[in-house]
């Protein structure tokens, strides 16, 4: 009897334990992993990918033509532990007949919770207030000191009313938001009905919203969408939040808008690049709150993501339907 030929699988980083365990149980796979929380150097990745049948990667791993060439003809499946796929060279992947798994849905709630947290943190100036407590700036109660902007009776504009955009609106509604606006590729009346959200143009959303939350995918149409014109349309009292992708925002234009008082404040969970250099001008501004891309960072969510990524990979290698396959 011929011995079973194991399929080579490479994982680009340490992943949560439940996903690792799922792969460890796969008797038909030989699993190799970059045993670090830090990214694998590019040269090492290309070498380790040679001959691999499957790849489990993260959003921060650039899977391009050069890497696909280095992997060779054996590569059948790429499973990314993310909902975003802008790090994957999809045209090249499709051309080679490689299947792609991803992890939508499972991170929706955690990301929406983070978006609301970031919005509240920014509009109520919490980092500034905490700093004042620590540096002695808190002297007495003053009527206008540390005043921010509240959600009650406000208009909230959401760029991208997909799963995450809807989950954000669902969580903001009980705060007394008076009106929801949204923009995107096309109207979504069925999804918008729950919030009585109005489909408007991008300039109208920018001009009429008190709070703007960007929750769209990164596409050629959305890259650089939030630029100088966008910020000039906004109210001077408006707060801008981005939890989608850094490239949706022109950060130089955002800096100018914040520094000049064109808009009131901004909260970002995503930047360009990531990590953002510690000497970046945005980090000098009191009215800009920046987080290190932690939208899905709960223990439960990351474990579920890792299991789904593992299940996608194994199903693809075995020629079975993936739990969540990206249709190319």
Secondary structure, 3 states (H helix, E strand, C coil): CCCCCCEEEEECCCCCHHHHHHHHCCCCEEEEECCCCCCCCHHHHHHHHCCCCEEEECCCCCECHHHHHHHCCCCCEEEECCCCCCCECHHHHHHCCCEEECCCCCCHHHHHHHHHHHHHHHHCCHHHHHHHHHHCCCCCCCCCCCCCCCCCCCEEEEECCCHHHHHHHHHHHCCCCCEEEEECCCCCHHHHHHHCCEECCHHHHHHHCCEEEECCCCCCCCCCCECHHHHHHCCCCCEEEECCCHHHECHHHHHHHHHCCCCCEEEECCCCCCCCCCCCHHHHCCCEEECCCCCCCCHHHHHHHHHHHHHHHHHHHCCCCCCCEECC
